[in-house]
Amino acid sequence: METKRVNDISLLYGEPKEYEIKGVGMITLRPFDSDELSLFAIDENSSAEEKVEVTRKIVKRALKMAFPNVEDNKLKISYKHLPSLMDAISDINGLTDDTKADFLKGIKEKQKGIK
């Protein structure tokens, strides 16, 4: 069996996928590239506030990719949508349940006012 040679780098990019965000509707997300995946690098002992800040950066980047014509200052969302968005972003980027749980824990702690 002969191995096919890749001549187009775009074949290595992940495919966009549609997700339903509760209370909002459908959104098409694209997977992050290898540089953008570094946004997920956070110490497990980070405070809830640090986890929420990283989550905001991740969500902002994903939304910017989904809506490239929207100005950065308009990419602010409600806390209530963060868990649904992080689930979708984690899925499209192939992250583990442990990674998702860590970020969602930070969001929930921040929502409760725990620091």
Beta strands, then each sheet from edge to edge (+ up, - down):
strand 1: 17-21
strand 2: 25-29
sheet 1: 1+ 2-
end
